[in-house]
Amino acid sequence: MSDVAVRKSVREIHTPVGMALAHLWRPSRPCGSLVLGHGAGGSSWSADLQALTALTAQGWLVVLVEQPWRVAGRAVATPPAQLDVAWLAVMEELTSGRGGLPRPLVVGGRSAGARVACRTAKAVGTDAVLALAFPLHPPGKPEKSRAAEVQMVTGAGIRLAVIQGEKDPFGSPDDLRSALGGAAKVASARGNHSFTRTPADVLEIARAFLSELLVSRDASSRVPPPELIGSPHQQGERQDQQHLP
């Protein structure tokens, strides 16, 4: 049980394709922000996304974004291009102005939501992507690979972690490792595309990835800038040393 005080709220965000909802879990002193999108089916939050709201115990501000199609009560997701448009509008709203989400900023989601986060990662300017159950290909059709979408993240130099069910018919952890060639962290979790009903391992993997992100970010901020060789100050010092007896 965490002693961290968490304030829950919901923001309505108007996008070019309808109204989206952002469900926020905000700890009193956030160390960063994690924004996640849902998959293409269902009308309730999946167990893995619900589990990740517990990351507030480590100081993360967690946001679950509900796409306009689901807010409107539709049963079928809109085309990928519309999902991207809505997501970009939501991220612009959440990160703009004095009340913008604190950094580092990590975006992601499960299944279709992971695809959206990967396609838009560079445009959003995120620090990292956390993809849950990335649908690398339709079940039984590995030739229809979506590897290009996940490679957009690593190709932009953005840190990426993928948590994949051991028996995911949309692509195994090894399939993802082959597609990414070591450019990202791919972790195996119990279960299939939906993981399990109690995805504690998914939460632990995500927690470890985010902790590593904070550590590396803190370390890089402490690295002193390299000295400017040949700067006027250094040239002056060399000239003074030449005149010493």
C-alpha positions in Angstrom: 0.0 0.0 0.0 1.4 3.4 -1.0 1.4 6.4 1.2 1.7 8.7 -1.8 -1.2 11.1 -2.1 -2.8 10.9 -5.5 -5.4 13.3 -7.0 -7.6 11.9 -9.7 -9.2 14.0 -12.4 -10.7 13.8 -15.9 -10.1 16.4 -18.6 -12.3 16.8 -21.7 -10.1 17.5 -24.7 -11.6 18.6 -28.0 -9.8 17.2 -31.1 -10.4 17.5 -34.8 -12.2 14.1 -34.8 -14.3 14.5 -31.6 -13.9 14.8 -27.8 -11.3 12.7 -26.0 -11.0 12.1 -22.3 -7.8 12.2 -20.3 -8.0 10.4 -17.0 -5.2 11.7 -14.7 -3.6 10.2 -11.6 -1.4 12.9 -10.2 0.9 12.4 -7.2 1.7 15.4 -5.0 5.3 15.6 -6.4 5.5 14.0 -9.8 8.9 12.9 -11.1 7.7 12.5 -14.7 4.7 11.7 -16.8 3.4 8.5 -18.4 0.6 8.9 -21.0 -1.0 5.7 -22.3 -3.6 4.9 -24.9 -6.0 1.9 -25.0 -6.5 -0.8 -27.6 -9.0 -1.1 -30.4 -11.6 -3.1 -28.5 -13.6 -3.0 -25.4 -15.3 -0.3 -23.4 -13.4 -0.5 -20.2 -9.7 -0.2 -19.2 -7.7 -3.4 -19.6 -6.0 -5.0 -16.6 -2.5 -3.9 -17.7 -3.4 -0.3 -18.1 -5.2 -0.3 -14.8 -2.2 -1.9 -13.1 0.2 0.8 -14.4 -1.7 3.5 -12.5 0.1 2.1 -9.5 3.3 3.8 -10.8 2.1 6.9 -8.9 3.7 5.2 -5.9 7.1 5.9 -7.6 6.1 9.5 -8.3 4.9 9.1 -11.9 1.9 11.2 -13.1 -0.1 8.6 -15.1 -2.6 9.6 -17.8 -5.0 7.1 -19.6 -6.3 8.6 -22.8 -9.7 7.7 -24.1 -9.9 8.1 -27.9 -12.9 10.0 -29.3 -14.4 6.9 -30.9 -14.7 5.2 -27.6 -16.0 8.4 -25.8 -18.7 8.5 -28.5 -19.8 5.0 -27.7 -18.7 3.4 -30.9 -17.8 -0.3 -31.0 -15.2 -0.1 -33.7 -12.0 2.0 -33.7 -11.5 4.8 -36.3 -8.8 4.4 -39.0 -5.1 4.9 -37.8 -4.8 8.3 -39.3 -7.7 9.6 -37.2 -6.3 8.0 -34.1 -3.0 9.8 -34.7 -4.8 13.1 -35.2 -6.7 12.8 -32.0 -3.6 11.6 -30.0 -1.5 14.5 -31.2 -4.3 17.0 -30.2 -4.5 15.4 -26.8 -0.7 15.5 -26.3 -0.6 19.2 -27.4 -3.2 20.1 -24.8 -1.5 18.1 -22.0 2.0 19.4 -22.6 1.3 23.0 -23.4 1.5 26.0 -21.1 2.4 26.4 -17.4 0.2 23.4 -16.5 1.9 21.1 -18.9 2.9 17.6 -17.9 6.2 17.4 -16.0 9.1 15.7 -17.8 10.5 13.2 -18.5 7.6 12.4 -20.7 6.9 8.8 -21.6 4.1 7.9 -24.0 2.7 4.5 -24.9 -0.3 2.2 -24.7 -1.4 -1.3 -25.4 -2.0 -2.8 -28.8 -3.5 -0.2 -31.1 -2.6 2.4 -28.5 1.0 1.3 -28.7 1.0 1.7 -32.5 -0.3 5.3 -32.2 2.3 6.2 -29.7 5.1 4.8 -31.9 3.9 6.5 -35.1 3.6 9.9 -33.3 6.6 9.7 -30.9 8.9 12.0 -32.8 6.1 14.6 -33.4 5.2 14.6 -29.7 8.8 15.0 -28.6 8.6 12.3 -26.1 11.6 11.1 -24.0 10.7 7.4 -24.3 8.0 5.0 -25.4 6.5 2.1 -23.5 4.6 -0.3 -25.7 2.4 -3.0 -24.3 1.4 -6.0 -26.5 2.6 -4.4 -29.7 0.6 -6.0 -32.6 3.6 -6.8 -34.8 1.4 -8.6 -37.3 -2.2 -10.0 -37.6 -2.4 -13.6 -36.1 -1.0 -16.1 -38.5 0.2 -13.5 -41.0 3.8 -12.6 -40.2 4.3 -11.4 -43.7 2.0 -8.4 -42.9 4.5 -6.9 -40.5 4.1 -3.5 -38.8 7.8 -3.4 -37.8 8.2 -0.1 -39.6 5.9 1.6 -37.0 7.9 0.4 -34.0 11.2 1.2 -35.9 10.0 4.8 -36.2 10.8 5.2 -32.5 14.3 3.7 -32.5 15.1 5.4 -35.8 14.4 8.8 -34.2 16.8 7.9 -31.3 14.0 7.6 -28.8 14.2 5.0 -26.0 11.8 2.2 -26.4 10.6 -0.6 -24.2 8.2 -3.3 -25.4 6.4 -5.6 -23.0 5.1 -8.6 -24.9 3.1 -11.7 -23.8 5.0 -14.9 -24.2 2.1 -16.5 -26.2 1.0 -13.3 -28.1 -0.4 -14.4 -31.5 0.3 -10.9 -32.8 4.0 -11.5 -32.4 6.2 -13.1 -29.8 8.9 -11.4 -27.8 11.5 -13.0 -30.0 9.7 -11.7 -33.1 9.9 -8.2 -31.7 13.6 -8.7 -30.8 14.3 -9.8 -34.4 12.4 -6.8 -35.8 14.2 -4.3 -33.6 17.7 -5.9 -33.7 18.7 -4.9 -30.2 17.7 -1.3 -30.6 15.1 -1.5 -27.9 14.4 -3.4 -24.7 11.9 -6.2 -25.3 10.7 -8.0 -22.1 8.6 -11.1 -21.9 5.5 -11.2 -19.7 3.1 -14.0 -18.8 0.1 -14.7 -21.0 -1.0 -13.8 -24.5 -2.1 -10.5 -26.2 -4.1 -9.5 -23.0 -1.3 -10.8 -20.7 -3.1 -12.1 -17.6 -5.9 -11.0 -15.3 -3.4 -10.0 -12.7 -0.4 -8.6 -14.7 1.9 -7.8 -11.8 4.9 -8.8 -13.9 3.9 -6.1 -16.5 3.9 -3.5 -13.7 7.3 -4.6 -12.5 8.9 -4.5 -15.9 7.4 -1.0 -16.6 8.6 0.2 -13.1 12.1 -1.0 -13.9 12.2 0.7 -17.3 11.0 4.0 -15.9 13.5 3.8 -13.0 16.3 3.3 -15.5 15.1 6.2 -17.5 15.2 8.5 -14.4 18.7 7.3 -13.4 20.1 7.8 -16.9 18.5 11.2 -17.2 19.9 12.3 -13.8 23.3 11.0 -14.7 23.4 12.9 -18.0 22.3 16.1 -16.3 25.3 15.9 -14.0 27.9 15.4 -16.8 29.9 18.7 -17.0 30.1 20.3 -20.5 33.3 19.7 -22.4 35.9 22.5 -22.2 36.1 24.6 -25.3 39.6 23.9 -26.6 41.2 27.0 -28.0 38.8 29.4 -26.2 40.1 33.0 -25.7 40.4 32.2 -21.9 42.6 29.2 -22.5 44.6 31.0 -25.1 45.2 33.8 -22.6 46.4 31.3 -20.0 48.9 29.8 -22.5 50.2 33.2 -23.3 50.7 34.0 -19.6 52.5 30.8 -19.1 54.9 31.6 -22.0 56.0 34.8 -20.2 56.6 33.1 -16.9 60.4 33.1 -15.9 
